[in-house]
């Protein structure tokens, strides 16, 4: 496909995003129109087929590759297993992607950068988001950090070829980049379980941080924070977005089969299966993460099947089609039911009714409605 062949796809995508009201500011539409998304996507992307992530090369399927690049809602996986793929060329775990256009626009709208704002991006990835930032604040004002050297090198090259000049640094973004601080704006394209202390320290008073939050493998929210004069930060969840976890905050997915094998003989089968239909709602899953901090919530098996695991991995509950079982000192079935009943009793608030406060000493407090409303202290990672 030639450059002209991408124009209809870009136009179709722009019209769809506009119809959904995602160009909330004129500069967002201008940046989207100016930055060709396909220039930043590598020749090989990854799609999930037959239980594995498998490569799809532009040379082999140019039209399919282009359709994936310009899909409205789906992120596109650009790396698996940190680049160490299996002998057959397949992979198990996505480790880098280019965000969906909708997610990228939501994040930039929440960040609301102004021309000239000193901006730090955590997670360069392909460089596409950095290019959008450069269009708004200017290339000299953008620093973008990527922990994977191969991704950083490629992004630096592509950004220069596209005419953008941010500083691209290979470093651990969880530590920020103190030598260029303080920042007016900080944005992370990787989810966090806790906001790193370095981010707070390196943002100026009155500056803003936008990052996805992923506390329990199911809840998700885009967190906007503003730093106060005393060094703490407070803000609201703006929308439901999900991203891969920051590498330093990754948590291996629990081996449910191994837990079951080791404890099933001591598990208790309950007489009545709880009604967990509310968990079909992203807002209910968010409320569950608030009410049960540290508890993992995982889809398991068929639709409507859930596995819950305590933070110390000593108690679990498994709700399946035919039965519900629990193990350990903590009754997670009761806790989950109580949390969902609470959420219903307060009017089933959306995730955007929740906010978070982060103290300089690392304390994180999630709250509903206002900091003086119902609140929950978040446990350490």
N, C-alpha and C positions, 0 to 999 in steps of 0.2 A: 504494500500500500504506500502511496505517496503522501506528502504532507497535505495535499488537497483532499485526499480521501478521508482524512480525519475530520474535516470541517463539518460535514453533516452530523457526525456523531457529537461533536462539541456543541453544535447549535441545538440539537435535540435535547441534550442533557441540560443546557442552559435554560431552555424553555421549561423543562420539567421542574428544575430547581426554582425558577421564578414563580411558577404556578403554585408551588408549595410555600412561597413566602420566605425562602431561605436567603435571598439577597436583601437582608434587613437594612443595609446601608449601601449607597451608590458605589463606594470604594470596593465592596466585596464583589459586585458584578464586574467592575473594571478589572480587578485583579484576576478573577476567574477567566475573563475574556482574553487577558493579556498573556497568561501563563499556560502554554500547551501541556496538558497533563501527560500526554504520551511520551514526551521527550524525557521524562524522569523515570519511566518504568523500564526495568531491565529487559533484555531480550527473552529471558526465561522467567515465567511466573509459575505459580503452583495452584493446582486445583485438587479437590478431595475426591478421589475415585477409588473404589474397591478397598476401602478401609485404610488408605494411605494418602499422603500428599504426593502428587505426581507432577512432573514438570510439563509445562505447556510452552513451547518455543514459538516465538513470533514467526520465524521462518517456516515452521511447519503448518501453522494455522493462523495466518495474519488477520483474518476477519474476526475469528473468535477472540484472539488476543486483544484486538481493538475494542470489541464489545465489552470485554471484561474491564479494560482500562476506563471506559466511559460509562460504566454502570452507575446508576444514580445512588444506590443505597449500599452496595457491597464494597467492603475493603478488599484489596487484592494482595494476596500473599506473595512476597518477593524474596523470602528466604525461609528455609526450614532448618531445624536442628542446628542453629548457629552456623550454618554453612557446611556442616559435616554430614552429608547425606549418606544413605546406605549404599551398599555395593550395586544394587539394582537401580540406583538413581532416585529412589523414593525417600520420603521423609515422614517423621511421626508428629513433630510439633512445629507449628508456625512460630518463627522468631522475629520476623520483620514484615512490614506490609506498607502499602500506600493507603492512607485512610480513605474511606468513601468520601465523595464530594460533599454529601450532606453533613457528615461528621466534621470535616475540615471547616466548612462554613459555620457550623454551630460553635466550634471552638474559637474561631477568629472573632465571631460576633460577641462571644462572652468576654474575650480578652480586650476588645475595643481599643486596639493600639492607635496611637496618634502619630502623625509624621514626626520623625526625629526621636521617638521613644527608644531608649536603650533597651533592647529586647534579647532575652536569652531563651533559646529553644532547647529543650531536652529531648533528644531522640531525632536526629536528622533524617534517618531512614533514606528515602530516595532523594530528598532535597526539595520535593514539591511544596511542602508547607513553608519551608524557608523562603522559597521564591515568592510565594504569596505575601509573606511578611515583608520581604524586601520591597515589593511593589507599594506597600503601604507606608513603611517607616523609613525606607532607604537602606541600601545595602551596607553602608558603613555603620548603621545602628543595630544590625542583627549579628548575633553570635549564636551558632548552633553546635551542639555537642552530641557526638555519637560514640558509643562505647566500642563498636565493632569497626576495626580499622578498614576492612575492605569496603564496608558501606560508606564510611566517612570519605575515603579516597574517591570512590565512584561519585558520590554526591557533589564533592568539591569540583570535580571535572565537569559534570553535567551542568551545574549551576553557572560555572564560568562560560561554558559553551552557550548557555541560554541568555547570557548577559547580566547575571547577578553576581554580586561580590560580597556576600556575607563572610564572616570569619568562620571557617569550619574546623572544629577542634576534635581530635580523637581523645576522649576522656570519659570517665565515669560520671554521667550526668547526675547521679544521686548526690554527688558532692558539689554540684553547681560548677561555677568557674570564678573563684574569688578574685583572680587577678584583673578581671574586667568589671567587677561589681563597683557600685550598686546598680541595680537594674530597675527600670521603670515598669517593665512587664516581664513576666516569666511564664512560659507555656510548655507543658509536657505532653508529648504524643505517646507516652507510655503510662499505664495505670499505676497508681500507688495504693498501698494499704495504709500507709501513714505518710504525711507530707514531710520530706526530709528537713531537718533543722537547718541545713546549709541553705536551702531555698529561702527560708524565712530570713536568715541572717543577711543574705545577699540582695534582698529586695529592699528598696528604699522605703521610708515611711510614706504611706499614701500610695505605694506601688501595688500592683495586682499580680496574682498568680492564678493560672487556670490549669487544672489537671483532672484527668479521669480518676475516679475512685473505684476500687474493686475489692471490697472487704471479704466476701464469702463465696466467690466463684459464680454467683448468680446476680447479686445486687450490683447495680452500676449507676453511676451518676457523674455528671460533669460539674466539678466543684470550682466555684469562683471565690477567691479570697482577696480581701484588701488588708494590707498591713497597717496597723495603728502606730501611733507615736511611741507607745510603750514596748513595742517589739512583738506583740501578739498579732494574730490575723483572724479575721472573721468574715464569713460570707455564706452564700447560698448555693444550693444545687440548681443548675440551670436546665439540664436536660438529661436524658438517659443515653449515655455513650459507653461503649466498651472498647477497650484497647488491650493489647498484650501488656503484661506486667513489666515494670521496670526490672531489669535483670537482677539487681541486688535485692529485690523484694519478691522474686519468684518463690512460689511455694509448690513443691511437687504435689500433683494430684494424689490424694490418698488411694491406696490399693484396696478398693472395696472387697474384691474377691479374697485377698489375703486376710483382711479383718474378719470377714464372714467365716472363712475356713477355721480361723484360730478361736473363734468365740461362739459359733453357732450352737454348740452343745449347751451353752449356758445362757443363751438368749431366751427372752420371754416373749411369747406370742400374745398379743392383746386380744380381748374379746371383740372389739369393734374397731374397724378401720376409720381413722379420722378423715374428715372432709378437708382436703387440701386444694380444692379447686381454685381457691383465691390466688394460689401461687402462679396461675397462668398470667397474672398481672405483674408487670415490672414494678409497679408501685408497692404491691404486697411484698414482693421479694426484697425491695429496699427497706420496707418497714421491719421485716424479719431481721435484716442485718443490723438495724438500729436497736431493736429490742433484745436481740441475742448476740451481742458482740463476741466475736471469736468463734462462733459456731459455723462450720462449713455446711453449705446447702448445695446438693448436687442432683441434677437430673440423672435418673438411673433406669435403664431399660426402656419400657414402653411409656407412652404418654401418661402423665399422672403419677409416675413412680418417682419417689424422692428418697435420698439418703442424707441423713444429718449426722454430723460428727462433732463432738466437743473439741475444744481447742487443744486439750491434752491427749486426745485420741483414746480416751479410756471409756467413753460412752458413745453409743450410736443408736440411731433409729432408722428403720427401713420400712417405707410404706410402699407396698406393691399392690397389684391388681386384686389379689385374693386375700391378702393378710397384711398385718402390721406387726413388726417385731422390734424389740428394743433390748439393749444390753448396757450394763454399767450402772454406776451409782446414780447418775443423773438421768432423770426421766425426760429425755428430749422430746418424746411425743407430746407429753403434757406441756412442755415449754413452748413448742411450736404452736400448738392449739391456743394456748393462752396469748401468745404474741399476735396471732391472727385475729383472735377475738378482740384484743385491745385495739388493733388497727381499725377494725370494723366499728367499734364503739366510739371512736373519735372521728368518724365520718369518712373513713378510707382516704386519708389525705394523699395527694400525689407527692412524688419525691421532691418536687419543687417547693413544697412547704417545709422541707427540712433544711437545716443549715449546720455549719461546723465552726467551732472555735479552735485555734491552735495556739498554744502558749509557747513562749521562748524556751521553756524547759522540756518541751516535747509532748506535753499533755494535749490530747485530742478529745474534744467533747462534741458529740453530735446532739442536736436539739431539734425540737419540732415547734414551729411558729415563731419562737424568739429564744434568745439565750436563757430567759427566765422560765420557759415552758418545760415540758417533759424533756429530760436530758439523760445522756448515757455516756459514761467515760469509756473510751476505746482502749482495749488491751494492747500491750506491745505486740509487734509482729512476731 
